[in-house]
């Protein structure tokens, strides 16, 4: 006695798999952003001439 999986069941499984994959990818991105600390980059620490930006508050 073999049970055949219907079309609705296949579609539902595919939708749930897609939602699960989407959620896992987003959780991975959130985890990586929380657990990483980027290195400091070179920037102006004193006000520069016109048109040059500097960090508002340096964490280095």
C-alpha positions in Angstrom: 0.0 0.0 0.0 1.7 3.1 -1.2 0.5 6.6 -0.4 0.8 9.2 -3.1 1.6 12.8 -2.1 -0.9 15.2 -3.7 -0.2 18.4 -5.5 -1.4 20.5 -2.6 0.9 18.8 -0.2 3.9 19.2 -2.5 3.1 22.9 -2.9 2.6 23.4 0.8 6.0 21.7 1.5 7.7 23.8 -1.1 6.2 27.0 0.4 7.3 26.0 4.0 10.7 25.1 2.8 11.1 28.4 1.0 9.9 30.3 4.2 12.3 28.3 6.3 15.2 29.0 4.0 14.4 32.7 3.9 14.2 32.8 7.8 17.5 30.9 8.1 19.3 33.3 5.8 18.0 36.3 7.6 18.9 34.8 11.0 22.4 34.2 9.7 22.8 37.8 8.5 21.6 39.1 11.9 23.9 36.8 13.8 26.9 37.8 11.6 26.2 41.5 12.1 25.9 41.2 15.8 28.9 39.0 16.3 31.4 40.9 14.1 33.3 44.1 14.9 34.7 45.8 11.8 38.3 47.1 11.9 38.9 50.8 12.1 39.4 52.7 8.8 41.5 55.7 8.1 39.5 58.9 8.4 40.0 62.6 9.3 40.0 63.2 13.0 40.0 67.0 12.8 37.7 69.1 10.6 39.2 69.1 7.1 38.9 71.5 4.2 35.5 71.9 2.4 34.1 68.7 0.9 35.9 66.3 3.2 34.0 64.2 5.7 35.1 62.9 9.1 33.7 60.5 11.6 31.1 62.0 13.9 32.4 59.9 16.8 35.3 57.6 16.4 35.2 54.2 18.1 39.0 53.6 17.7 
